[in-house]
Amino acid sequence: MQLTIIQQKIHALRGEPVILDFDISELYQVDTKVLNQAVKRNLSRFPEDFMFQLTEVEWENLRSQFVTSSWGGRRYLPYAFTEHGVTMLASVLKSKIKRR
């Protein structure tokens, strides 16, 4: 995977570089629902400095930065994962994609 693709998915929120749940699910080629279920089953492994759920204001501000969006409608606010959270996700997520 190209580094530029991953870099485009990194956002600065709450002073941290993060990747949103739907972007990580795209990278690992799993449904966002599957990713979030894996997190909920292992919630104790994801403290606040590993992940957090966006507020309405954060989500609206982030979406307003883009003229067009393929993010579509969501029933819930997305989760943001820090570098440590992404690393932990790799250990709990069952995906056919193997990371080096």
Secondary structure, 3 states (H helix, E strand, C coil): CCHHHHHHCEEEECCEEEEEHHHHHHHHCCCHHHHHHHHHHCHHHCCCCCEEECCHHHHHHHHHCCCCCCCCCCCCCCEEECHHHHHHHHHHCCCCCCCC
